[in-house]
Amino acid sequence: MRASRYENPVRFVDRFATTLRSTGVTDSVGYGTILLKALQTNHQQFVQQIRLAYAAAPRLNRPEMTVDYINEVAPILATEDPVEPQQGGPNPNRASHRPRYPSRQQNGSNGRNQAGSSRPRPYPIPTQAGPSKQKEK
């Protein structure tokens, strides 16, 4: 599972915890690490907040960083606004914005639809002729 950029990290943590419980697997530190790695790609600040909160707890009474711990702490630490996907607007990669260069070919094809390689061959290509007819005497 990977957290989408547009997904709320708290919802992702809850969904991960629910999936883990439904499979019947016992929660451990390893699954907490897997959860943090799944969140890391698109929610780096949120993962950093979770790790800082974990490090701030006194070492004597500090619980293990399991999925349940992250699920309990996540709603408290979630301060990010969800990023909405962009709808419309100018796109610099659109074809209409790219400069057009004049064609180098006489027929205007720019050489893209022609068969063969882009470099001329140093040797002639033998053409395949029909079977040679020998004159019988």
Backbone torsions as a table, in degrees:
resi	resn	phi	psi	omega
1	MET	NA	139.9	175.9
2	ARG	-128.6	141.8	178.6
3	ALA	-82.0	128.5	177.5
4	SER	-73.1	155.1	177.9
5	ARG	-62.9	-33.0	-175.1
6	TYR	-91.8	-4.5	-178.5
7	GLU	-86.8	141.1	176.5
8	ASN	-67.0	127.4	-176.9
9	PRO	-63.4	-30.7	178.9
10	VAL	-67.3	-40.3	177.7
11	ARG	-65.3	-38.8	178.7
12	PHE	-64.1	-42.8	178.8
13	VAL	-61.6	-43.3	179.6
14	ASP	-64.2	-42.5	179.2
15	ARG	-64.7	-40.0	178.3
16	PHE	-63.8	-44.7	-179.7
17	ALA	-64.9	-40.2	179.0
18	THR	-64.8	-42.0	178.2
19	THR	-64.4	-40.1	179.5
20	LEU	-64.2	-43.8	178.9
21	ARG	-66.3	-38.2	-177.2
22	SER	-69.1	-25.0	177.6
23	THR	-79.9	-15.4	178.0
24	GLY	84.2	14.8	-179.7
25	VAL	-83.3	141.5	176.6
26	THR	-77.4	136.8	-177.1
27	ASP	-71.0	142.7	178.8
28	SER	-149.8	176.2	180.0
29	VAL	-64.0	-33.4	179.7
30	GLY	-61.0	-41.2	178.6
31	TYR	-70.7	-31.0	174.1
32	GLY	-64.5	-39.7	177.3
33	THR	-66.4	-40.3	177.3
34	ILE	-61.8	-41.5	178.7
35	LEU	-63.1	-44.3	179.7
36	LEU	-65.7	-36.5	177.5
37	LYS	-68.0	-34.7	177.9
38	ALA	-68.3	-30.8	178.7
39	LEU	-83.5	-23.7	-170.8
40	GLN	-59.4	-37.8	-172.6
41	THR	-64.0	-40.5	-174.9
42	ASN	-115.5	-8.4	-178.7
43	HIS	-134.7	60.7	-174.9
44	GLN	-64.7	-41.4	-179.0
45	GLN	-65.4	-36.8	179.3
46	PHE	-65.5	-42.8	177.8
47	VAL	-64.5	-39.4	178.5
48	GLN	-64.1	-39.7	177.7
49	GLN	-63.3	-41.0	179.2
50	ILE	-63.8	-44.2	-179.3
51	ARG	-67.3	-37.5	177.9
52	LEU	-67.8	-39.4	177.5
53	ALA	-65.0	-37.9	178.1
54	TYR	-66.6	-41.2	-179.6
55	ALA	-71.2	-25.6	-178.9
56	ALA	-76.6	-19.2	179.2
57	ALA	-70.3	144.6	178.8
58	PRO	-60.8	137.6	-174.5
59	ARG	-63.1	-29.0	-176.9
60	LEU	-66.2	-43.6	-176.8
61	ASN	-107.9	16.3	-175.7
62	ARG	-72.3	126.7	176.3
63	PRO	-77.4	166.1	176.6
64	GLU	-71.4	151.2	-179.8
65	MET	-85.3	78.7	178.6
66	THR	-98.0	177.7	178.6
67	VAL	-64.3	-37.6	178.4
68	ASP	-63.7	-41.0	177.5
69	TYR	-62.5	-45.9	-179.8
70	ILE	-64.5	-37.2	179.1
71	ASN	-66.4	-32.6	177.5
72	GLU	-75.1	-38.0	-174.7
73	VAL	-83.4	-28.2	-173.2
74	ALA	-56.7	-46.6	-179.3
75	PRO	-64.1	-28.1	-179.9
76	ILE	-73.6	-38.5	-174.6
77	LEU	-88.1	-13.2	-175.3
78	ALA	-70.5	106.8	177.4
79	THR	-121.3	-6.2	-178.5
80	GLU	-74.0	143.6	170.9
81	ASP	-84.5	137.6	179.1
82	PRO	-65.4	139.8	-179.8
83	VAL	-83.2	124.6	179.8
84	GLU	-87.4	142.9	176.4
85	PRO	-67.0	144.2	-177.2
86	GLN	-75.4	131.7	178.7
87	GLN	-108.8	114.1	176.4
88	GLY	69.8	-150.6	179.4
89	GLY	85.9	171.3	-178.1
90	PRO	-70.7	139.0	178.1
91	ASN	-120.3	115.0	-176.4
92	PRO	-68.0	-15.1	-177.9
93	ASN	-94.5	5.3	179.4
94	ARG	-66.4	149.9	-176.6
95	ALA	-65.5	-29.4	-177.0
96	SER	-70.5	-18.2	-178.8
97	HIS	-92.8	-10.5	-179.1
98	ARG	-78.1	142.8	179.3
99	PRO	-70.8	145.4	177.1
100	ARG	-100.8	133.2	179.0
101	TYR	-108.8	148.6	-179.0
102	PRO	-66.2	149.6	-179.3
103	SER	-71.8	146.8	178.6
104	ARG	-97.0	-11.6	-178.8
105	GLN	-92.7	152.1	179.9
106	GLN	-69.7	-34.5	-176.5
107	ASN	-86.4	1.2	177.2
108	GLY	79.6	9.1	-177.0
109	SER	-84.4	-12.3	-179.1
110	ASN	62.6	13.2	174.1
111	GLY	76.6	5.0	-175.0
112	ARG	-80.9	-31.5	-175.7
113	ASN	-96.9	5.8	-179.4
114	GLN	-86.5	142.8	-179.6
115	ALA	-75.7	154.1	176.0
116	GLY	104.9	175.8	-178.1
117	SER	-82.9	170.8	-177.9
118	SER	-81.7	-17.3	179.4
119	ARG	-105.7	145.2	176.2
120	PRO	-71.4	146.5	-179.3
121	ARG	-81.7	143.0	-179.8
122	PRO	-76.9	-6.6	-179.0
123	TYR	-132.3	153.9	179.7
124	PRO	-74.5	147.3	178.3
125	ILE	-89.2	122.4	179.8
126	PRO	-68.7	134.7	177.6
127	THR	-88.1	148.2	-177.4
128	GLN	-91.7	110.7	179.9
129	ALA	-97.8	165.3	178.2
130	GLY	-65.9	175.4	-179.9
131	PRO	-62.1	135.3	-177.6
132	SER	-72.3	137.2	-179.3
133	LYS	-96.9	121.5	176.9
134	GLN	-95.8	139.5	179.3
135	LYS	-78.3	128.1	178.2
136	GLU	-91.5	137.1	179.8
137	LYS	-106.8	NA	NA
